[in-house]
Amino acid sequence: MILAVALFMEQMDSTVIATSLPAIAADIGTDPIALKLALTAYFVALAIFIPISGWMADRFGAKNIFRIAIFVFMLGSLACSFASSLESFVLSRFFQGIGSSMMTPVGRLLLVRATPRNELVAALAWLTVPALLGPLSGPLIGGFLTTYLSWHWIFWINIPIGIAGIILSSIYLKVPEIRSPRPIDLPGFFLAGVAFAGCVFGLSVVSLPALPLAYGYMTLGTGVLSGILYLLHARRTAFPLLDPALLRHRLFRSAITGGSIFRIGVGAMPFLLPLMLQLGFGLNPFQSGAITFVAAIGAIMSKFMAERIYARFGFPRVLGTAAVVGGLLIGAQGLFTATTPVPIMMAVLLVGGVLRSVFFTGSNAIAYADVDDEEAAQGTAIVAVAQQLSIAFGVAVAGAILEISTHTHGGGLTLWDFRIAFFTVGGLSALAGLVYFALPANAGSNVSGHRAIEHQEERA
């Protein structure tokens, strides 16, 4: 739960300022569209520094880096709250993103190293709750604080949480430190940083235009080219920053592939749904946040069933079913209209929240089923990078669909535009099920306990 608090701050802050942009822009004297550069700067910092998080943890100790990351995140939050211009706010968000880039993968690494493999599903279930609760509660919390207090509070609220995280982690985190640092791969760090930052920045500009679209396509192309160069470099160096060789593990590879496909719809949803509720249905930010928040309740409910479900049915069947049905429920949100009863909308979001949480708990756990502790630092960094890229891609896909659809009929956003976007990203997410259905029925049983349950039933 201590690790989950840090993850909650990171996930919430990535979305919390979305509903507060107009108020922040008015206060620091800039345009809300231009201020979206702050969102992009945050994600770019994540993309640059997540790849080096595994090496930092091995070199200086995962627990030390985790506490330093929380402290840097707090300093970035304070800097954001005192920013008085567009430039200072964007730089502050970038600095905050540096701390965030270390919190998530290093926190997951600490969890993996401190937890026996057969207890990993239960532990990750606790960690998954804030990972889903953060993006969904961000608009609600941001809208409430901005409406009834001040936008500064969306950053000040991180200070007591961060202090508690540092103190509690110092007292209670008893994690065996594995310090076997590989030599630092500086060329790889440069190429990976350009690749991931270029992709995230390009996708962000394409989906949330704060700059001319040409800049987005140019940086996206630069990111893809750098990614190709990094792969060529990684094949020739003995100790690559992010080792593609980990993809030789079938379960790790499946978790990266299936999780990335599923996150396209999950990443698009916090962008599409509040926009549809506000622009299409005429709700204010707080009202729309109150509706979407029910998905977080579903995520919490799933914590109490995830371990038993995976032990009973195994990873492939549960992950495949959760991906297909979860994707269909994301698509079903495109059927919402202004006359749809709120309880029906909340029921769809509630069940979807349960399935997404069950999916991410299992997907994160199966990734480590065939990865040993020495490779765990590399694995957590690769997983974190894949998550950021797939979420950014999901937002970009949703934004591109809305843009193309509005150009087709030549007017403003309509309900049909949102419908097309939801159907598309929901269908893409459902395709992730094919990745997991292709796995053997007992895949990852050393983590899920599925085989042990079957043997107990046979003996009975």
VOPAGU-2260 file (C-alpha; in pm, 1 decimal, decimal comma):
REM VOPAGU-2260
SITE   aa  ch    i         X         Y         Z
SITE  MET   A    0       0,0       0,0       0,0
SITE  ILE   A    1     296,7     231,7      60,2
SITE  LEU   A    2     411,7     167,5    -295,9
SITE  ALA   A    3      54,4     214,0    -417,6
SITE  VAL   A    4      37,5     564,2    -270,6
SITE  ALA   A    5     328,2     675,3    -488,2
SITE  LEU   A    6     170,2     512,7    -791,7
SITE  PHE   A    7    -158,4     688,9    -717,6
SITE  MET   A    8      15,3    1029,3    -710,9
SITE  GLU   A    9     184,6     958,8   -1042,7
SITE  GLN   A   10    -130,0     833,8   -1215,4
SITE  MET   A   11    -354,4    1105,8   -1074,6
SITE  ASP   A   12    -117,6    1389,3   -1160,8
SITE  SER   A   13     -94,3    1275,2   -1521,8
SITE  THR   A   14    -463,8    1363,5   -1562,7
SITE  VAL   A   15    -553,1    1596,4   -1274,7
SITE  ILE   A   16    -466,1    1923,1   -1447,5
SITE  ALA   A   17    -682,9    1844,7   -1751,2
SITE  THR   A   18    -996,1    1992,6   -1587,9
SITE  SER   A   19    -799,8    2281,6   -1435,8
SITE  LEU   A   20    -630,2    2413,2   -1751,7
SITE  PRO   A   21    -864,1    2712,3   -1802,0
SITE  ALA   A   22    -820,2    2831,9   -1441,7
SITE  ILE   A   23    -440,7    2786,0   -1449,7
SITE  ALA   A   24    -415,2    2958,6   -1788,1
SITE  ALA   A   25    -617,0    3258,3   -1669,2
SITE  ASP   A   26    -404,7    3289,9   -1355,3
SITE  ILE   A   27     -64,0    3279,8   -1525,9
SITE  GLY   A   28    -176,5    3481,7   -1826,7
SITE  THR   A   29    -166,3    3234,0   -2113,1
SITE  ASP   A   30    -396,3    3039,5   -2344,1
SITE  PRO   A   31    -546,3    2703,6   -2232,6
SITE  ILE   A   32    -443,0    2543,7   -2563,2
SITE  ALA   A   33     -81,7    2653,5   -2515,8
SITE  LEU   A   34     -89,1    2525,0   -2158,3
SITE  LYS   A   35    -145,5    2173,0   -2289,1
SITE  LEU   A   36     230,4    2179,4   -2347,1
SITE  ALA   A   37     250,6    2114,4   -1972,5
SITE  LEU   A   38      73,1    1781,5   -2023,1
SITE  THR   A   39     314,5    1695,6   -2301,0
SITE  ALA   A   40     622,3    1798,7   -2097,2
SITE  TYR   A   41     518,6    1564,7   -1816,1
SITE  PHE   A   42     484,1    1265,7   -2048,4
SITE  VAL   A   43     809,4    1349,7   -2228,4
SITE  ALA   A   44     996,5    1344,0   -1894,2
SITE  LEU   A   45     848,3    1002,1   -1822,5
SITE  ALA   A   46     953,5     875,4   -2163,2
SITE  ILE   A   47    1313,0     998,1   -2126,5
SITE  PHE   A   48    1390,1     883,4   -1773,3
SITE  ILE   A   49    1187,7     562,1   -1730,1
SITE  PRO   A   50    1442,4     361,5   -1936,4
SITE  ILE   A   51    1724,9     448,5   -1694,3
SITE  SER   A   52    1518,8     372,4   -1381,5
SITE  GLY   A   53    1623,8       6,0   -1373,8
SITE  TRP   A   54    1994,5      91,3   -1391,4
SITE  MET   A   55    1953,2     358,3   -1120,3
SITE  ALA   A   56    1781,0     107,4    -890,7
SITE  ASP   A   57    2057,6    -149,3    -938,9
SITE  ARG   A   58    2333,5     109,3    -898,5
SITE  PHE   A   59    2210,4     305,4    -595,5
SITE  GLY   A   60    1950,4      74,3    -441,1
SITE  ALA   A   61    1583,6      51,9    -534,4
SITE  LYS   A   62    1458,8     174,9    -195,4
SITE  ASN   A   63    1690,0     480,4    -202,8
SITE  ILE   A   64    1583,3     574,7    -557,0
SITE  PHE   A   65    1217,4     528,0    -464,5
SITE  ARG   A   66    1242,0     775,5    -176,0
SITE  ILE   A   67    1444,4    1025,8    -381,3
SITE  ALA   A   68    1187,4    1001,4    -660,3
SITE  ILE   A   69     904,5    1091,2    -422,0
SITE  PHE   A   70    1107,3    1388,8    -297,1
SITE  VAL   A   71    1176,4    1513,0    -651,9
SITE  PHE   A   72     807,1    1471,4    -734,6
SITE  MET   A   73     714,8    1683,7    -431,5
SITE  LEU   A   74     960,0    1957,9    -533,3
SITE  GLY   A   75     811,9    1955,9    -882,8
SITE  SER   A   76     461,5    1987,6    -735,7
SITE  LEU   A   77     566,5    2289,0    -530,3
SITE  ALA   A   78     729,4    2448,1    -834,7
SITE  CYS   A   79     408,0    2399,0   -1034,4
SITE  SER   A   80     198,2    2565,2    -765,5
SITE  PHE   A   81     422,2    2874,1    -762,1
SITE  ALA   A   82     467,3    2900,8   -1140,5
SITE  SER   A   83     377,8    3243,7   -1278,0
SITE  SER   A   84     432,7    3196,9   -1652,1
SITE  LEU   A   85     384,0    2937,1   -1923,5
SITE  GLU   A   86     756,9    2864,7   -1941,7
SITE  SER   A   87     799,4    2814,0   -1566,6
SITE  PHE   A   88     489,8    2593,3   -1546,0
SITE  VAL   A   89     602,1    2370,3   -1834,1
SITE  LEU   A   90     952,5    2335,6   -1683,5
SITE  SER   A   91     802,9    2256,1   -1342,3
SITE  ARG   A   92     584,9    1982,3   -1491,2
SITE  PHE   A   93     890,5    1838,7   -1668,1
SITE  PHE   A   94    1081,4    1831,7   -1336,9
SITE  GLN   A   95     782,8    1669,5   -1168,2
SITE  GLY   A   96     778,2    1408,7   -1444,1
SITE  ILE   A   97    1142,5    1317,9   -1369,0
SITE  GLY   A   98    1043,3    1215,4   -1015,5
SITE  SER   A   99     737,0    1034,9   -1146,6
SITE  SER   A  100     943,9     838,5   -1399,4
SITE  MET   A  101    1133,7     671,2   -1115,0
SITE  MET   A  102     841,8     616,0    -876,3
SITE  THR   A  103     637,4     378,2   -1088,5
SITE  PRO   A  104     891,8     127,3   -1227,7
SITE  VAL   A  105    1109,1     131,0    -914,0
SITE  GLY   A  106     802,5      86,0    -694,0
SITE  ARG   A  107     696,2    -214,5    -901,2
SITE  LEU   A  108    1051,9    -349,9    -885,0
SITE  LEU   A  109    1048,4    -327,2    -504,5
SITE  LEU   A  110     719,5    -515,8    -499,4
SITE  VAL   A  111     845,5    -793,0    -727,8
SITE  ARG   A  112    1166,0    -839,4    -527,6
SITE  ALA   A  113     990,3    -839,9    -191,2
SITE  THR   A  114     706,1   -1075,8    -286,1
SITE  PRO   A  115     723,3   -1452,5    -342,2
SITE  ARG   A  116     604,7   -1539,2    -694,0
SITE  ASN   A  117     304,0   -1734,0    -565,0
SITE  GLU   A  118     181,6   -1422,0    -378,1
SITE  LEU   A  119     246,9   -1178,2    -662,4
SITE  VAL   A  120    -110,4   -1170,5    -795,9
SITE  ALA   A  121    -249,6   -1063,7    -458,1
SITE  ALA   A  122      22,1    -800,9    -411,9
SITE  LEU   A  123     -24,2    -656,9    -761,0
SITE  ALA   A  124    -400,7    -644,6    -703,8
SITE  TRP   A  125    -338,9    -388,7    -429,0
SITE  LEU   A  126     -99,4    -197,8    -655,0
SITE  THR   A  127    -344,4    -199,4    -948,0
SITE  VAL   A  128    -621,1     -21,9    -757,7
SITE  PRO   A  129    -452,2     321,7    -745,4
SITE  ALA   A  130    -318,8     271,9   -1097,5
SITE  LEU   A  131    -679,5     271,8   -1222,2
SITE  LEU   A  132    -820,3     498,4    -951,1
SITE  GLY   A  133    -573,1     779,3   -1025,0
SITE  PRO   A  134    -668,8     862,9   -1385,9
SITE  LEU   A  135   -1039,4     831,5   -1307,5
SITE  SER   A  136   -1034,9    1032,6    -985,1
SITE  GLY   A  137    -798,4    1295,1   -1129,0
SITE  PRO   A  138   -1069,8    1488,8   -1316,2
SITE  LEU   A  139   -1305,5    1461,5   -1016,8
SITE  ILE   A  140   -1047,0    1581,2    -763,7
SITE  GLY   A  141    -908,1    1844,3    -999,5
SITE  GLY   A  142   -1255,2    1976,4   -1079,6
SITE  PHE   A  143   -1355,7    1990,7    -713,3
SITE  LEU   A  144   -1038,3    2164,4    -591,1
SITE  THR   A  145   -1036,3    2412,9    -877,5
SITE  THR   A  146   -1407,1    2491,5    -845,1
SITE  TYR   A  147   -1430,8    2524,4    -467,4
SITE  LEU   A  148   -1074,4    2612,2    -354,8
SITE  SER   A  149    -790,9    2697,2    -595,2
SITE  TRP   A  150    -600,0    2519,9    -871,1
SITE  HIS   A  151    -287,6    2540,1    -652,0
SITE  TRP   A  152    -435,7    2269,7    -428,0
SITE  ILE   A  153    -408,1    2004,1    -700,5
SITE  PHE   A  154     -30,8    2025,4    -643,6
SITE  TRP   A  155     -21,4    2105,6    -271,9
SITE  ILE   A  156    -217,5    1787,4    -196,8
SITE  ASN   A  157      88,8    1587,3    -307,4
SITE  ILE   A  158     306,1    1725,3     -26,2
SITE  PRO   A  159     151,2    1546,8     277,0
SITE  ILE   A  160     105,1    1230,1      69,2
SITE  GLY   A  161     470,6    1239,1     -38,2
SITE  ILE   A  162     599,5    1302,0     315,7
SITE  ALA   A  163     396,1    1008,4     443,7
SITE  GLY   A  164     531,0     790,3     161,2
SITE  ILE   A  165     894,9     871,7     242,5
SITE  ILE   A  166     850,3     814,1     615,9
SITE  LEU   A  167     651,0     491,5     581,7
SITE  SER   A  168     881,9     345,8     315,8
SITE  SER   A  169    1182,7     418,2     539,8
SITE  ILE   A  170    1020,3     234,1     830,6
SITE  TYR   A  171     828,9     -53,5     673,3
SITE  LEU   A  172     985,1    -142,7     337,2
SITE  LYS   A  173    1208,3    -441,5     407,4
SITE  VAL   A  174    1331,5    -531,5      62,5
SITE  PRO   A  175    1642,1    -735,6     -21,2
SITE  GLU   A  176    1872,9    -512,5    -223,7
SITE  ILE   A  177    2021,1    -669,1    -535,7
SITE  ARG   A  178    2307,5    -450,0    -647,5
SITE  SER   A  179    2460,8    -588,6    -963,3
SITE  PRO   A  180    2470,0    -276,6   -1179,2
SITE  ARG   A  181    2554,1    -319,1   -1543,5
SITE  PRO   A  182    2777,8     -57,5   -1707,0
SITE  ILE   A  183    2575,8     249,4   -1803,0
SITE  ASP   A  184    2482,0     251,1   -2171,1
SITE  LEU   A  185    2506,6     624,1   -2251,6
SITE  PRO   A  186    2454,1     593,4   -2630,3
SITE  GLY   A  187    2154,9     371,3   -2559,0
SITE  PHE   A  188    2020,0     622,2   -2306,2
SITE  PHE   A  189    2043,6     898,9   -2567,3
SITE  LEU   A  190    1880,6     694,7   -2844,8
SITE  ALA   A  191    1609,2     553,9   -2618,0
SITE  GLY   A  192    1537,7     899,0   -2473,8
SITE  VAL   A  193    1499,6    1052,1   -2820,4
SITE  ALA   A  194    1293,2     755,2   -2939,4
SITE  PHE   A  195    1042,7     745,1   -2655,5
SITE  ALA   A  196    1025,6    1122,8   -2604,1
SITE  GLY   A  197     980,9    1176,6   -2977,8
SITE  CYS   A  198     700,1     922,8   -2995,1
SITE  VAL   A  199     521,3    1051,6   -2683,6
SITE  PHE   A  200     564,6    1418,9   -2780,1
SITE  GLY   A  201     455,4    1353,3   -3137,6
SITE  LEU   A  202     150,5    1154,1   -3033,7
SITE  SER   A  203      58,7    1417,6   -2772,4
SITE  VAL   A  204      77,4    1703,0   -3024,4
SITE  VAL   A  205    -126,6    1504,6   -3276,5
SITE  SER   A  206    -398,6    1427,1   -3019,2
SITE  LEU   A  207    -393,8    1754,6   -2820,6
SITE  PRO   A  208    -276,9    2017,9   -3071,7
SITE  ALA   A  209     -94,5    2292,8   -2884,2
SITE  LEU   A  210     157,7    2329,7   -3166,7
SITE  PRO   A  211     125,8    2297,0   -3546,5
SITE  LEU   A  212      61,0    1935,2   -3642,6
SITE  ALA   A  213     376,7    1936,2   -3856,7
SITE  TYR   A  214     582,9    1944,1   -3536,6
SITE  GLY   A  215     397,7    1638,8   -3411,0
SITE  TYR   A  216     460,9    1436,6   -3725,5
SITE  MET   A  217     826,9    1544,8   -3741,2
SITE  THR   A  218     901,8    1447,1   -3381,7
SITE  LEU   A  219     705,2    1123,0   -3421,0
SITE  GLY   A  220     915,3    1035,2   -3725,2
SITE  THR   A  221    1232,8    1123,4   -3534,7
SITE  GLY   A  222    1121,4     902,3   -3245,9
SITE  VAL   A  223    1051,4     604,0   -3472,6
SITE  LEU   A  224    1388,4     643,4   -3649,1
SITE  SER   A  225    1571,0     666,9   -3314,2
SITE  GLY   A  226    1388,1     355,6   -3196,6
SITE  ILE   A  227    1515,3     162,0   -3498,0
SITE  LEU   A  228    1868,6     289,6   -3434,6
SITE  TYR   A  229    1840,2     187,1   -3068,9
SITE  LEU   A  230    1743,9    -169,3   -3163,1
SITE  LEU   A  231    2044,4    -189,2   -3394,7
SITE  HIS   A  232    2265,5     -49,8   -3116,9
SITE  ALA   A  233    2124,3    -292,6   -2857,4
SITE  ARG   A  234    2223,6    -588,9   -3073,3
SITE  ARG   A  235    2587,0    -475,5   -3081,2
SITE  THR   A  236    2641,9    -375,3   -2717,6
SITE  ALA   A  237    2700,4    -618,3   -2433,0
SITE  PHE   A  238    2490,1    -426,8   -2177,0
SITE  PRO   A  239    2204,9    -236,5   -2348,6
SITE  LEU   A  240    2002,3       5,8   -2136,9
SITE  LEU   A  241    1681,0    -180,3   -2218,9
SITE  ASP   A  242    1764,4    -529,7   -2332,5
SITE  PRO   A  243    1535,1    -653,2   -2614,4
SITE  ALA   A  244    1659,0   -1003,3   -2529,5
SITE  LEU   A  245    1401,9   -1012,8   -2247,1
SITE  LEU   A  246    1137,0   -1053,5   -2516,4
SITE  ARG   A  247    1269,3   -1407,5   -2564,6
SITE  HIS   A  248    1054,7   -1497,4   -2262,6
SITE  ARG   A  249     717,1   -1586,3   -2408,6
SITE  LEU   A  250     504,5   -1478,7   -2110,9
SITE  PHE   A  251     691,5   -1148,8   -2073,7
SITE  ARG   A  252     649,6   -1086,3   -2446,8
SITE  SER   A  253     278,6   -1169,3   -2430,8
SITE  ALA   A  254     227,1    -933,9   -2135,4
SITE  ILE   A  255     395,7    -648,1   -2322,5
SITE  THR   A  256     203,9    -713,0   -2645,5
SITE  GLY   A  257    -138,8    -785,6   -2498,4
SITE  GLY   A  258    -113,0    -515,2   -2232,0
SITE  SER   A  259     -11,4    -253,1   -2487,8
SITE  ILE   A  260    -300,6    -338,1   -2721,1
SITE  PHE   A  261    -552,4    -330,7   -2435,5
SITE  ARG   A  262    -421,4       3,0   -2306,9
SITE  ILE   A  263    -512,6     173,9   -2635,3
SITE  GLY   A  264    -877,1     181,0   -2526,4
SITE  VAL   A  265    -794,4     237,5   -2159,7
SITE  GLY   A  266    -572,1     533,3   -2247,5
SITE  ALA   A  267    -835,3     682,7   -2476,2
SITE  MET   A  268   -1123,3     653,3   -2228,1
SITE  PRO   A  269   -1021,4     926,3   -1976,7
SITE  PHE   A  270    -979,2    1157,0   -2278,9
SITE  LEU   A  271   -1299,9    1064,8   -2466,2
SITE  LEU   A  272   -1556,7    1010,9   -2189,9
SITE  PRO   A  273   -1524,6    1343,1   -1998,2
SITE  LEU   A  274   -1514,7    1524,7   -2331,5
SITE  MET   A  275   -1836,0    1355,5   -2446,1
SITE  LEU   A  276   -2011,8    1412,2   -2114,2
SITE  GLN   A  277   -1917,1    1781,0   -2109,6
SITE  LEU   A  278   -1939,4    1880,6   -2476,4
SITE  GLY   A  279   -2202,8    1631,9   -2587,0
SITE  PHE   A  280   -2426,2    1610,8   -2279,6
SITE  GLY   A  281   -2364,2    1956,7   -2128,6
SITE  LEU   A  282   -2233,2    1840,5   -1788,1
SITE  ASN   A  283   -1979,0    2042,2   -1590,9
SITE  PRO   A  284   -1636,1    1894,6   -1501,1
SITE  PHE   A  285   -1741,6    1795,2   -1150,5
SITE  GLN   A  286   -2058,9    1619,3   -1273,3
SITE  SER   A  287   -1873,5    1424,7   -1541,0
SITE  GLY   A  288   -1601,6    1331,1   -1291,6
SITE  ALA   A  289   -1865,6    1203,5   -1048,5
SITE  ILE   A  290   -1997,5     965,7   -1316,8
SITE  THR   A  291   -1659,7     836,2   -1437,4
SITE  PHE   A  292   -1539,0     786,4   -1079,4
SITE  VAL   A  293   -1758,6     476,8   -1042,2
SITE  ALA   A  294   -1508,3     284,4   -1255,3
SITE  ALA   A  295   -1258,1     331,9    -974,0
SITE  ILE   A  296   -1502,9     165,6    -733,6
SITE  GLY   A  297   -1507,9    -131,3    -970,8
SITE  ALA   A  298   -1128,9    -140,3    -960,5
SITE  ILE   A  299   -1133,5    -157,8    -580,6
SITE  MET   A  300   -1396,9    -433,4    -584,6
SITE  SER   A  301   -1181,8    -645,7    -815,5
SITE  LYS   A  302    -902,8    -656,9    -558,1
SITE  PHE   A  303   -1104,8    -900,0    -352,1
SITE  MET   A  304   -1158,8   -1146,1    -637,5
SITE  ALA   A  305    -853,6   -1127,6    -866,7
SITE  GLU   A  306    -634,1   -1376,5    -678,5
SITE  ARG   A  307    -907,7   -1640,5    -652,7
SITE  ILE   A  308   -1013,8   -1602,4   -1015,6
SITE  TYR   A  309    -661,2   -1652,7   -1147,9
SITE  ALA   A  310    -599,0   -1944,9    -913,0
SITE  ARG   A  311    -921,4   -2111,6   -1029,6
SITE  PHE   A  312    -911,1   -2052,3   -1404,5
SITE  GLY   A  313    -549,0   -1959,8   -1486,0
SITE  PHE   A  314    -400,0   -1661,8   -1666,1
SITE  PRO   A  315    -485,0   -1728,7   -2035,4
SITE  ARG   A  316    -861,2   -1776,2   -1997,7
SITE  VAL   A  317    -913,0   -1492,5   -1750,3
SITE  LEU   A  318    -689,1   -1243,9   -1930,8
SITE  GLY   A  319    -840,3   -1329,6   -2269,6
SITE  THR   A  320   -1197,8   -1298,7   -2142,9
SITE  ALA   A  321   -1129,0    -977,6   -1948,5
SITE  ALA   A  322    -966,8    -819,7   -2254,7
SITE  VAL   A  323   -1251,8    -908,8   -2492,7
SITE  VAL   A  324   -1539,4    -816,3   -2261,8
SITE  GLY   A  325   -1353,1    -512,6   -2123,6
SITE  GLY   A  326   -1288,8    -387,7   -2478,6
SITE  LEU   A  327   -1654,1    -436,8   -2572,6
SITE  LEU   A  328   -1763,4    -236,7   -2266,7
SITE  ILE   A  329   -1529,5      46,9   -2369,0
SITE  GLY   A  330   -1695,8      40,4   -2710,2
SITE  ALA   A  331   -2041,4      30,5   -2545,9
SITE  GLN   A  332   -1978,2     377,2   -2402,7
SITE  GLY   A  333   -2024,6     504,3   -2757,8
SITE  LEU   A  334   -2392,6     407,5   -2725,0
SITE  PHE   A  335   -2446,3     657,9   -2442,9
SITE  THR   A  336   -2675,0     950,0   -2523,7
SITE  ALA   A  337   -2791,3    1255,0   -2330,8
SITE  THR   A  338   -3107,4    1060,8   -2237,4
SITE  THR   A  339   -2925,3     747,9   -2116,0
SITE  PRO   A  340   -3008,2     703,9   -1746,0
SITE  VAL   A  341   -2709,5     778,4   -1525,3
SITE  PRO   A  342   -2742,3     443,7   -1337,6
SITE  ILE   A  343   -2701,0     254,4   -1668,0
SITE  MET   A  344   -2390,1     453,4   -1759,0
SITE  MET   A  345   -2248,4     394,1   -1412,5
SITE  ALA   A  346   -2325,0      20,5   -1432,2
SITE  VAL   A  347   -2130,1     -10,5   -1759,7
SITE  LEU   A  348   -1838,0     182,7   -1610,2
SITE  LEU   A  349   -1849,8     -19,7   -1287,4
SITE  VAL   A  350   -1828,0    -357,9   -1461,0
SITE  GLY   A  351   -1565,4    -221,3   -1697,6
SITE  GLY   A  352   -1359,9    -102,1   -1401,0
SITE  VAL   A  353   -1371,5    -449,7   -1245,5
SITE  LEU   A  354   -1258,0    -618,3   -1567,8
SITE  ARG   A  355    -979,8    -367,8   -1637,7
SITE  SER   A  356    -842,7    -404,9   -1286,4
SITE  VAL   A  357    -853,8    -785,2   -1307,0
SITE  PHE   A  358    -680,3    -765,6   -1644,9
SITE  PHE   A  359    -397,5    -536,6   -1531,2
SITE  THR   A  360    -338,8    -736,3   -1213,8
SITE  GLY   A  361    -293,4   -1053,9   -1418,2
SITE  SER   A  362    -105,0    -892,4   -1706,4
SITE  ASN   A  363     148,0    -735,5   -1469,2
SITE  ALA   A  364     187,7   -1062,7   -1278,2
SITE  ILE   A  365     232,4   -1295,3   -1577,2
SITE  ALA   A  366     506,7   -1065,0   -1709,2
SITE  TYR   A  367     732,1   -1183,7   -1424,6
SITE  ALA   A  368     639,1   -1552,5   -1440,4
SITE  ASP   A  369     942,9   -1637,6   -1654,6
SITE  VAL   A  370    1172,8   -1344,7   -1560,5
SITE  ASP   A  371    1423,9   -1396,8   -1279,4
SITE  ASP   A  372    1510,6   -1141,5   -1009,9
SITE  GLU   A  373    1830,0   -1028,2   -1183,8
SITE  GLU   A  374    1629,5    -933,8   -1493,7
SITE  ALA   A  375    1344,8    -775,9   -1294,6
SITE  ALA   A  376    1490,2    -422,9   -1306,9
SITE  GLN   A  377    1512,6    -438,0   -1686,5
SITE  GLY   A  378    1166,1    -590,6   -1702,5
SITE  THR   A  379     996,8    -320,4   -1494,3
SITE  ALA   A  380    1153,4     -44,3   -1705,9
SITE  ILE   A  381    1040,4    -208,1   -2031,1
SITE  VAL   A  382     688,8    -261,0   -1893,3
SITE  ALA   A  383     667,8     103,6   -1780,4
SITE  VAL   A  384     785,6     236,7   -2117,9
SITE  ALA   A  385     536,0      14,6   -2302,4
SITE  GLN   A  386     257,3     143,4   -2078,1
SITE  GLN   A  387     336,2     509,6   -2145,3
SITE  LEU   A  388     366,9     459,6   -2520,7
SITE  SER   A  389      43,0     260,7   -2549,4
SITE  ILE   A  390    -156,3     511,4   -2341,0
SITE  ALA   A  391     -19,8     801,7   -2546,5
SITE  PHE   A  392    -104,6     607,4   -2861,7
SITE  GLY   A  393    -458,5     548,0   -2735,4
SITE  VAL   A  394    -515,9     920,4   -2678,7
SITE  ALA   A  395    -364,5     996,8   -3019,5
SITE  VAL   A  396    -589,3     743,1   -3193,6
SITE  ALA   A  397    -898,8     882,9   -3022,2
SITE  GLY   A  398    -800,1    1241,1   -3104,9
SITE  ALA   A  399    -723,0    1152,5   -3466,6
SITE  ILE   A  400   -1060,0     978,3   -3509,5
SITE  LEU   A  401   -1245,4    1281,0   -3371,0
SITE  GLU   A  402   -1044,7    1510,8   -3599,0
SITE  ILE   A  403   -1105,7    1301,8   -3911,7
SITE  SER   A  404   -1472,8    1255,1   -3830,6
SITE  THR   A  405   -1538,2    1626,9   -3778,9
SITE  HIS   A  406   -1358,3    1709,6   -4105,6
SITE  THR   A  407   -1576,5    1455,9   -4286,0
SITE  HIS   A  408   -1903,6    1630,4   -4200,3
SITE  GLY   A  409   -1752,4    1978,0   -4177,4
SITE  GLY   A  410   -1899,9    2079,0   -3841,7
SITE  GLY   A  411   -1820,8    2069,8   -3473,1
SITE  LEU   A  412   -1800,1    1759,4   -3258,2
SITE  THR   A  413   -2117,0    1549,9   -3262,0
SITE  LEU   A  414   -2228,0    1244,1   -3068,3
SITE  TRP   A  415   -2163,5    1029,8   -3375,2
SITE  ASP   A  416   -1795,3    1135,3   -3375,6
SITE  PHE   A  417   -1756,2    1008,1   -3020,1
SITE  ARG   A  418   -1943,6     691,5   -3112,4
SITE  ILE   A  419   -1696,9     608,6   -3390,6
SITE  ALA   A  420   -1401,0     677,9   -3159,3
SITE  PHE   A  421   -1534,3     456,3   -2878,8
SITE  PHE   A  422   -1617,3     170,9   -3116,8
SITE  THR   A  423   -1269,5     185,4   -3269,8
SITE  VAL   A  424   -1059,4     195,3   -2950,6
SITE  GLY   A  425   -1288,3     -58,7   -2781,5
SITE  GLY   A  426   -1246,0    -298,2   -3073,1
SITE  LEU   A  427    -868,8    -256,5   -3064,5
SITE  SER   A  428    -860,4    -332,5   -2691,1
SITE  ALA   A  429   -1069,2    -646,9   -2740,3
SITE  LEU   A  430    -808,0    -779,5   -2984,6
SITE  ALA   A  431    -568,6    -818,8   -2689,5
SITE  GLY   A  432    -766,8   -1127,3   -2592,6
SITE  LEU   A  433    -622,9   -1314,8   -2891,8
SITE  VAL   A  434    -271,7   -1281,9   -2745,7
SITE  TYR   A  435    -369,2   -1455,0   -2422,8
SITE  PHE   A  436    -601,8   -1719,3   -2566,9
SITE  ALA   A  437    -302,1   -1840,2   -2771,7
SITE  LEU   A  438    -107,0   -1928,0   -2454,8
SITE  PRO   A  439    -109,6   -2278,2   -2298,4
SITE  ALA   A  440    -380,3   -2323,3   -2036,9
SITE  ASN   A  441    -125,1   -2356,8   -1753,9
SITE  ALA   A  442      89,2   -2057,1   -1856,6
SITE  GLY   A  443     223,6   -1873,1   -1551,2
SITE  SER   A  444      84,8   -2131,8   -1307,3
SITE  ASN   A  445     386,7   -2079,2   -1080,0
SITE  VAL   A  446     247,1   -1728,9   -1015,6
SITE  SER   A  447    -129,8   -1784,2   -1038,6
SITE  GLY   A  448    -137,9   -2112,2    -842,3
SITE  HIS   A  449    -374,8   -2255,0   -1103,3
SITE  ARG   A  450    -202,6   -2592,7   -1134,6
SITE  ALA   A  451    -195,9   -2633,7    -756,7
SITE  ILE   A  452    -572,1   -2578,5    -739,8
SITE  GLU   A  453    -628,0   -2840,0   -1012,8
SITE  HIS   A  454    -415,1   -3095,3    -824,1
SITE  GLN   A  455    -608,1   -3034,4    -503,9
SITE  GLU   A  456    -936,3   -3099,4    -687,2
SITE  GLU   A  457    -797,9   -3419,9    -840,9
SITE  ARG   A  458    -690,6   -3550,0    -498,1
SITE  ALA   A  459   -1031,9   -3460,4    -354,8
